[in-house]
């Protein structure tokens, strides 16, 4: 039987909702290490997003201050189910997760209502001496999307197709980035701060206005 989003989880007694970061609980069952995978949820529009388990009152609350959950370990070869809610809009999700995957479930507010995008990413070659940055392009309004180092004619990513993601390793240095659409800068640069060796970061370009849909989160993994 395929498990619901949180039905097989070990949740604190009496817990109804939990903050996006720092909760000392396990939301999902984990299997053998070789079968492990990871899943996270992201509020793509900073409009508030609630993730609720199918058949459960346990929920994860995301907002402008905490736009992303940590990557939560789950057993591979499983399907998780639940609902994403934003205001009066609700979307049911059912996500099949394979071993070793990093899965992102992003909910974003659009003129047509709440949209859900699921990104499946294979584990990359980790290095403890560099930082890792990914760029997820989910916005058809930004033609020929790319990301430059702010103030320099140096691309971190270029010619990224809509619906695709790319990842690269960079040196651990202070970094600001500029979204580029059709070769032109869009919006203000994003300051990522000083990258640290071994860190993972994500740049998202969500649907809607590209200038406001370009945002950064630092990846974390739940204990």
C-alpha positions in Angstrom: 0.0 0.0 0.0 1.3 3.4 -0.9 1.8 5.6 2.2 0.1 9.0 2.6 2.2 12.1 3.1 2.6 11.7 6.8 0.5 8.7 7.6 3.5 6.5 8.4 5.5 9.2 10.2 6.6 9.3 13.7 5.1 12.6 15.0 5.2 14.0 18.5 2.1 13.3 20.5 -0.5 16.0 20.1 1.4 17.9 17.4 -0.9 19.6 14.9 1.4 22.0 13.1 5.2 22.6 13.1 7.5 25.4 12.0 9.3 25.2 8.7 12.7 24.8 10.3 14.2 23.2 13.4 11.4 20.8 14.3 12.8 17.8 16.2 10.5 15.2 14.6 10.6 12.7 11.8 7.9 13.3 9.2 8.6 10.2 7.1 9.7 6.6 7.6 13.2 5.9 6.5 14.5 2.7 5.0 18.0 1.2 4.6 20.7 3.8 3.9 21.1 2.6 0.3 17.4 3.3 -0.4 17.2 6.7 1.3 15.9 9.7 -0.5 15.0 13.3 0.5 12.0 15.6 0.0 11.4 19.2 0.8 8.6 21.7 0.3 9.0 25.3 -1.0 6.7 28.3 -0.9 7.3 29.7 -4.4 5.4 32.9 -4.0 6.1 33.8 -0.3 2.3 34.0 0.1 2.1 31.3 2.8 1.8 27.6 2.1 0.5 24.8 4.2 1.4 21.2 3.6 -1.0 18.7 5.1 -0.8 14.9 5.2 -3.6 12.9 3.6 -5.9 11.8 6.4 -4.0 13.6 9.1 -4.1 17.0 10.9 -0.3 17.2 11.0 0.9 20.1 8.8 3.9 22.0 7.7 3.6 25.8 7.6 5.8 27.9 5.2 5.8 31.7 4.8 7.9 34.6 3.6 10.3 34.2 6.5 10.7 30.4 6.1 10.0 29.7 2.4 11.4 26.2 2.4 11.5 23.1 4.7 14.7 21.2 5.3 15.2 18.2 3.1 13.6 15.4 5.0 14.9 11.8 4.7 12.3 9.3 3.4 12.4 5.7 2.2 13.0 5.4 -1.5 10.6 3.5 -3.8 7.6 5.0 -2.1 4.8 7.5 -2.9 3.8 10.3 -0.6 0.4 12.0 -0.7 -1.1 15.1 0.8 -2.5 18.6 0.1 -0.9 22.0 -0.5 -3.1 24.9 0.6 -2.7 28.6 -0.1 -5.6 30.7 1.1 -8.7 29.2 -0.4 -6.8 27.3 -3.1 -5.8 23.6 -2.5 -4.0 21.1 -4.6 -3.6 17.4 -4.0 -0.1 16.0 -4.4 1.1 12.5 -5.0 4.8 12.1 -5.5 6.7 8.9 -6.3 10.2 9.0 -4.9 13.1 6.9 -6.0 16.2 5.9 -4.0 18.9 8.6 -3.8 16.7 11.3 -5.2 16.4 14.9 -3.9 12.8 15.9 -4.5 11.4 19.5 -4.3 7.7 20.1 -4.2 7.0 23.8 -4.9 3.7 25.5 -4.5 3.2 28.9 -6.2 0.4 31.4 -6.4 -0.7 32.3 -10.0 -3.6 34.1 -11.7 -5.0 30.6 -12.3 -4.7 29.6 -8.7 -2.2 27.5 -6.8 0.2 25.6 -9.0 2.4 22.7 -7.9 5.7 21.9 -9.4 7.7 18.7 -8.5 11.5 18.6 -9.2 13.4 15.3 -9.1 17.1 15.7 -8.7 19.7 13.0 -8.7 22.4 13.2 -6.1 25.5 14.9 -7.4 29.2 14.3 -6.6 29.6 16.0 -3.3 32.8 17.9 -2.4 33.6 19.2 1.1 35.9 22.0 -0.3 33.5 23.8 -2.5 29.9 25.0 -2.4 27.1 23.7 -4.6 24.5 25.9 -6.3 21.4 24.8 -8.3 19.2 26.9 -10.6 15.6 25.8 -11.2 13.8 27.5 -14.1 10.0 27.2 -13.8 9.1 30.5 -15.5 8.2 30.6 -19.3 8.1 34.4 -19.1 11.9 34.6 -18.8 13.4 33.8 -22.3 16.8 32.2 -22.4 17.2 32.3 -18.6 20.6 32.6 -17.0 22.3 33.7 -13.8 25.4 36.0 -13.8 27.7 37.0 -11.0 26.4 40.4 -10.1 28.5 43.2 -11.6 30.5 40.9 -13.8 30.0 39.4 -17.3 30.4 35.9 -15.8 27.6 33.4 -16.1 27.0 30.8 -13.4 24.2 29.4 -15.6 23.1 30.2 -19.1 20.6 29.1 -21.7 18.5 27.1 -19.1 15.3 25.7 -20.5 12.0 26.1 -18.7 11.2 23.1 -16.5 14.9 22.2 -16.2 17.5 22.5 -13.4 21.2 22.7 -13.4 23.8 22.5 -10.6 27.5 23.4 -10.3 30.2 23.6 -7.8 31.7 27.0 -6.9 34.5 28.3 -4.7 33.5 29.3 -1.1 33.5 33.1 -1.6 31.1 36.1 -1.1 28.6 36.0 -4.0 25.7 38.1 -5.4 23.9 36.9 -8.5 21.8 38.6 -11.2 18.9 37.0 -13.1 19.2 37.4 -16.9 16.3 37.0 -19.3 17.1 37.2 -23.1 20.5 38.6 -22.2 19.1 41.5 -20.1 19.3 41.9 -16.3 15.9 41.5 -14.6 15.2 42.7 -11.0 17.8 43.3 -8.4 20.8 41.1 -7.6 20.4 38.5 -4.9 23.1 38.5 -2.2 23.9 34.9 -1.2 26.3 36.0 1.5 29.6 34.3 1.9 29.4 30.7 0.7 30.9 28.0 2.9 32.7 24.9 1.8 30.3 21.9 1.8 27.1 24.1 1.6 24.3 23.6 -0.9 22.2 26.5 -2.2 19.2 26.8 -4.5 18.1 29.5 -6.9 14.5 29.4 -8.0 12.8 31.2 -10.8 9.1 30.7 -10.1 6.2 31.4 -12.5 4.8 34.9 -12.7 6.9 38.1 -12.7 10.5 37.0 -13.2 11.8 39.9 -11.1 9.8 38.8 -8.0 9.9 35.1 -8.8 13.7 34.8 -8.5 14.8 33.8 -5.0 17.4 32.0 -3.0 17.3 29.5 -0.2 20.1 27.7 1.6 19.6 23.9 1.5 19.4 22.1 4.8 18.8 18.5 5.8 16.7 17.6 8.8 18.4 15.5 11.5 
